[in-house]
Amino acid sequence: MQSDTDLAAKAAKGGEAAFETLVRRHQATVRGLTRRLSRRPVDADDIAQAAFLTAWRKIGSYAGGSFKAWICQIAYREFLQANRKTRPEVEFDESAHIIAFDNSASRMAERLDLDRALGDLPENQRICVVMCVAAGLSHSEAAIATGWPLGTVKSHVTRGVVALRKHLAAEHVA
């Protein structure tokens, strides 16, 4: 199995198959990241796709290190750019109740609770929690991706995780 660095070098020389392998390796991480960052799931897939298109155009600028952090940095920047262009059109109705009929509906309710809890976090905490917990980036990789100091990222992750635990442990959560 070739390393990400080797594949990126081949892609920089026009190797579409090498880049396709990189996309397959990292698409779940990037899509998961953008789905958690974006408030609208429809936008998340567009942001992920834009990130890979940008990565393809700029593959020659990849200078080694963690390819996962590099592609997540691009995805984060695409998210910021998309966020500046759009405003939420519809707000989620917090008074809506979810009735679980079976196990899969119960899992869906838990997922909605997590999404709602993430949405309640301050944006900086949400971004850091999503990058480090959901996307699996190290604190250092998230610091590189966001351009924030390492200590700031660690602080946002710690505070965000504490807030999520409190929210999800509350009695009103299914």
Contacts in CASP RR format, 6 or more apart in sequence:
PFRMAT RR
TARGET T0000
AUTHOR 0000-0000-0000
METHOD contacts of the structure
MODEL  1
MQSDTDLAAKAAKGGEAAFETLVRRHQATVRGLTRRLSRRPVDADDIAQA
AFLTAWRKIGSYAGGSFKAWICQIAYREFLQANRKTRPEVEFDESAHIIA
FDNSASRMAERLDLDRALGDLPENQRICVVMCVAAGLSHSEAAIATGWPL
GTVKSHVTRGVVALRKHLAAEHVA
2 18 0 8 1.000
2 21 0 8 1.000
4 22 0 8 1.000
4 25 0 8 1.000
4 66 0 8 1.000
4 67 0 8 1.000
4 68 0 8 1.000
5 64 0 8 1.000
5 65 0 8 1.000
5 67 0 8 1.000
6 18 0 8 1.000
7 18 0 8 1.000
7 19 0 8 1.000
7 21 0 8 1.000
7 22 0 8 1.000
7 67 0 8 1.000
8 18 0 8 1.000
8 22 0 8 1.000
8 59 0 8 1.000
8 60 0 8 1.000
8 62 0 8 1.000
8 64 0 8 1.000
8 67 0 8 1.000
10 17 0 8 1.000
10 18 0 8 1.000
11 18 0 8 1.000
11 19 0 8 1.000
11 22 0 8 1.000
11 56 0 8 1.000
11 59 0 8 1.000
12 59 0 8 1.000
12 60 0 8 1.000
12 62 0 8 1.000
19 55 0 8 1.000
19 56 0 8 1.000
19 59 0 8 1.000
22 55 0 8 1.000
22 67 0 8 1.000
22 71 0 8 1.000
23 52 0 8 1.000
26 67 0 8 1.000
26 68 0 8 1.000
26 71 0 8 1.000
27 48 0 8 1.000
27 52 0 8 1.000
29 68 0 8 1.000
29 71 0 8 1.000
29 72 0 8 1.000
29 135 0 8 1.000
29 136 0 8 1.000
30 48 0 8 1.000
30 51 0 8 1.000
30 52 0 8 1.000
30 71 0 8 1.000
30 72 0 8 1.000
30 75 0 8 1.000
30 135 0 8 1.000
31 44 0 8 1.000
31 45 0 8 1.000
31 48 0 8 1.000
32 44 0 8 1.000
32 48 0 8 1.000
32 134 0 8 1.000
32 135 0 8 1.000
33 48 0 8 1.000
33 72 0 8 1.000
33 75 0 8 1.000
33 76 0 8 1.000
33 130 0 8 1.000
33 131 0 8 1.000
33 134 0 8 1.000
33 135 0 8 1.000
34 44 0 8 1.000
34 45 0 8 1.000
34 47 0 8 1.000
34 48 0 8 1.000
34 51 0 8 1.000
34 75 0 8 1.000
34 78 0 8 1.000
34 79 0 8 1.000
35 41 0 8 1.000
35 44 0 8 1.000
35 45 0 8 1.000
36 115 0 8 1.000
36 118 0 8 1.000
36 126 0 8 1.000
36 130 0 8 1.000
36 134 0 8 1.000
36 135 0 8 1.000
37 44 0 8 1.000
37 47 0 8 1.000
37 76 0 8 1.000
37 79 0 8 1.000
37 126 0 8 1.000
37 127 0 8 1.000
37 130 0 8 1.000
38 44 0 8 1.000
38 47 0 8 1.000
38 79 0 8 1.000
38 82 0 8 1.000
38 83 0 8 1.000
39 88 0 8 1.000
39 119 0 8 1.000
40 86 0 8 1.000
40 88 0 8 1.000
43 82 0 8 1.000
43 86 0 8 1.000
46 82 0 8 1.000
47 75 0 8 1.000
47 78 0 8 1.000
47 79 0 8 1.000
47 82 0 8 1.000
48 75 0 8 1.000
50 78 0 8 1.000
50 82 0 8 1.000
51 71 0 8 1.000
51 74 0 8 1.000
51 75 0 8 1.000
51 78 0 8 1.000
52 71 0 8 1.000
54 74 0 8 1.000
54 77 0 8 1.000
54 78 0 8 1.000
55 70 0 8 1.000
55 71 0 8 1.000
55 74 0 8 1.000
58 74 0 8 1.000
62 70 0 8 1.000
64 70 0 8 1.000
66 141 0 8 1.000
68 137 0 8 1.000
68 141 0 8 1.000
69 137 0 8 1.000
69 138 0 8 1.000
69 141 0 8 1.000
69 142 0 8 1.000
69 144 0 8 1.000
69 145 0 8 1.000
72 131 0 8 1.000
72 135 0 8 1.000
72 137 0 8 1.000
72 141 0 8 1.000
72 142 0 8 1.000
72 145 0 8 1.000
73 144 0 8 1.000
73 145 0 8 1.000
73 146 0 8 1.000
76 127 0 8 1.000
76 131 0 8 1.000
76 145 0 8 1.000
76 146 0 8 1.000
92 116 0 8 1.000
94 116 0 8 1.000
98 105 0 8 1.000
98 108 0 8 1.000
98 109 0 8 1.000
98 112 0 8 1.000
98 174 0 8 1.000
99 105 0 8 1.000
100 106 0 8 1.000
100 108 0 8 1.000
100 109 0 8 1.000
100 174 0 8 1.000
106 174 0 8 1.000
109 174 0 8 1.000
110 174 0 8 1.000
113 168 0 8 1.000
113 173 0 8 1.000
113 174 0 8 1.000
114 164 0 8 1.000
114 168 0 8 1.000
117 163 0 8 1.000
117 164 0 8 1.000
117 167 0 8 1.000
117 168 0 8 1.000
117 173 0 8 1.000
118 126 0 8 1.000
118 129 0 8 1.000
118 130 0 8 1.000
118 164 0 8 1.000
119 126 0 8 1.000
120 163 0 8 1.000
120 167 0 8 1.000
121 129 0 8 1.000
121 160 0 8 1.000
121 163 0 8 1.000
121 164 0 8 1.000
124 148 0 8 1.000
124 152 0 8 1.000
124 156 0 8 1.000
125 156 0 8 1.000
125 157 0 8 1.000
125 159 0 8 1.000
125 160 0 8 1.000
125 163 0 8 1.000
126 160 0 8 1.000
127 146 0 8 1.000
127 156 0 8 1.000
128 142 0 8 1.000
128 146 0 8 1.000
128 148 0 8 1.000
128 153 0 8 1.000
128 156 0 8 1.000
128 157 0 8 1.000
128 160 0 8 1.000
129 156 0 8 1.000
129 157 0 8 1.000
129 160 0 8 1.000
129 161 0 8 1.000
129 164 0 8 1.000
131 137 0 8 1.000
131 141 0 8 1.000
131 142 0 8 1.000
131 145 0 8 1.000
131 146 0 8 1.000
131 153 0 8 1.000
132 138 0 8 1.000
132 139 0 8 1.000
132 142 0 8 1.000
132 153 0 8 1.000
132 157 0 8 1.000
133 157 0 8 1.000
133 161 0 8 1.000
137 145 0 8 1.000
139 150 0 8 1.000
139 151 0 8 1.000
139 153 0 8 1.000
139 154 0 8 1.000
139 157 0 8 1.000
140 150 0 8 1.000
142 148 0 8 1.000
142 153 0 8 1.000
142 157 0 8 1.000
143 149 0 8 1.000
143 150 0 8 1.000
143 151 0 8 1.000
143 152 0 8 1.000
143 153 0 8 1.000
146 153 0 8 1.000
148 156 0 8 1.000
167 173 0 8 1.000
END
